Amino acid sequence: MNQVKEAKYIGSVVDQSKAPKPDMPEHALIGRSNVGKSSLINMLCSRKTLAKISVTPGKTRTINHFLIDNQWYLADLPGYGYAKISKTEREKWEKMIWNFLKRRPNLVNTFILIDVRLKPQKIDIEFINKMGEHGLPFSLVFTKVDKVGAAAADASVEVFKNELRQYWDQLPEYFISSSKSGLGREEILGWISSTNEEVRQDPGFLSSINT
């Protein structure tokens, strides 16, 4: 059984160059504001308050790092989309996010969170396609399944996949989750564990984090 034994918050930055030393694999989470990133972090780590949950969209304004089992990092990125901030501030956020995604040498994967209750959102599709344009590894996590039920969630995922097929020949890895029930925890943590093991054996990855 895959489970997190120890998880601790280790700091927040606005500049990827000031992030924790890139000496172990890292996975990031991002999505539209209020998609449930903090809830997913708490669910994955079996903690109630590791990541602070807010009902106010756009609350996360820094890159927040967590150390998991002293073996890998989890990075909580600011949400994209709706937020009551100025255009200048939003552009600053976007620059911070993309600098991190493109320059963080130990970033193994970015989980892009999708609210399963909604029809495909243009902003999500655009973000996913931009990740592809930059050749950045990512996977999808459909959140809030408990709010719609399994059948409706499956139908929503199929609609989203069909939307992606307009742009992608091969669809990305995806997971279905519920922070309330814990659905998806085992699958996501298992995938992270196996992926971390793969990159630890990769000479290219080892050289990049030791540079």
N, C-alpha and C positions, 0 to 999 in steps of 0.2 A: 504493500500500500504506500502510495506517495503522499507524504505529508511534510509540512514545514515544522521543524523542531524549535528553531530560533529565528526571530525576525526583529530587526531593530532599525529605527530611523537613524540615519547617520549625517544628514545635512541637506541643505537646499542651495542651489546656485542659479545664476542667470547667465553664466558663461561656461560653456562646455569645457574650456581649458582649466577651470577651477573645480571640476567634478572630481570625485574620488579617483585615486590612482587606478588606471585601467589594467589591473593585474589579475582580473578574473572575468568570466563571462557575464554579460549584462543583458537584460531584457527590459524593454520599455513598454509603457502603456500610453495610448493616446486615443482621442475620440472627440466627438462633438461635446460641447459643454453640457454637463448634467447627464452624461450617458451612463454613469455609474462606475467610474474608475476607482474611486476610493472604496466603494463597497466591494468591488472585485478584489482589490488588494487585501482587504480585511478578510474576505472569504477564502482566498488562496492561502493566506497565512494563518487561518483559524484564529484570528484576533478580532476583537470588536472595535477597537479604537486606534489601531496602528496608523491608519490613514484617516485624517479628519474628513468627515462627510458634511457637505453643505448643501442646502436647498437653493443657494444662490449660484446661478450659472457663472462661470468664469472666476471662481474663487481661487483656483490654483494658478498662481502667477509666477511660480519658480519651477525648476526641475528638482523634484524631491527624490532623494536616494534612500533605499533601504538595503541592508545587508542581510541576505538570507542564508542561514545555516553556515555562515562564514565560508560560503562556496561560490555565491553569485550575487550580483546586484539586480535590484528591481528599480527602475526609474519611472516616476510618475510625471508625465509631461503635461503642461497646460492644455486645456481643451481648445479646440478650434471652433469657429462659428460664432454663435451668439454670445455676446458679453457686453456689458454696459461700460465700454471703454472707448477712448478716442481712436481715430484712424491711426494716428502716430503711435499710440500704445500698441494697437493691434499689429502694426507693421514690425514693431520691436519684438513682440512675442513671436511672430512668424520667423523672423531672422534668428532668434534664439533657438527655436525648435529645429529649424533646418540645419543650422550650424551643428547642433548636437547630433541629429540623425546622420549627417553626412561625414562628420569628423571624429566621432567617438570610436576609437579603434577596436574596443572590446564589445561593441554592440552587436549581439548575435541575432536579435530579432526584435521587431516592434509589433506588439499586439494592437491592432486597430479595433476599437470597440464600436459596435453597431447596435443601436436600440432596435430590438426585434419587433417592437410595436409599430414602427413607422414604415411607410413605403420607402423605397430607395431615395436617399437624399442626395441632391446634386453635390453638396459639399463633401460628403463621404466618398462618392465616386471620384471626384476630382482629386481628393487627397490620395486615394489608393492609386490612381493612375500616375500621380506625380511620384509616388514611391517607386513605381515601376520604371518611370522615365529615368530616375536616378540609379536604378539597379539596386535598390535597398531591400533587404529581406524583411518580410512581414507576414503576419497571419491575422485572421479575423476572429473576433470573439463577439458573438451575438448575446446581448445582455437582456435582463428583465423578462426572461421566459415565464417566470411565475405569474406575471401580470396578464398573460394572454392564454396560457395553456399550451400543451405540447403540440396539438394538431395545428393550431393557429401559428405557432412559432415555426413549425416545419414548413408551412405554406409560405410564410414571410421570408424564410431563408431561401426557398426556391425562387421566389420573385427576385430577391437580391442577386442570387447567382446568375439568373437569366439576364439581369441588367449588366453584370460584369462580363458576360460572354460576348457582349457587343465590342469589348475592348481587349479581352484576354482569351488566348487560345487554351491556356491551362489555368484553372482557378487555384487560388491560394488555399493553403491549409486553413480550416476554420473549426471553431468550437462553439457549442451552445451552452450558455451558462445561466445560473440563477444564484445571485448572492444570498438570497433568502434560504433556499433549500440546499445550497452547496453543489448543485448540479454543475458539472464541468470541472470541478476542482481536481479530481483524480486524473482526468484526461490532459488537462493543461499542465499540471505539475509533472506528469509522466513524460509529456512531450518536451518540456523544458529540461528535465533530467537527461533524457537521451540526446537531446541537441547539445547540451553542455558537454557531455561525454565525447561526442563527435568532434567538437571544436578543440577540445583539449588534446586530441590526437593529431590535430592539423598543424603541421609545421608553419604554415603561413599565418595562422592565427597566433601561434606562440611568438613568432617573430614580431608581429604587429604590436602585441601588448608588452613586449620586452624592449621595444625601441626607445 
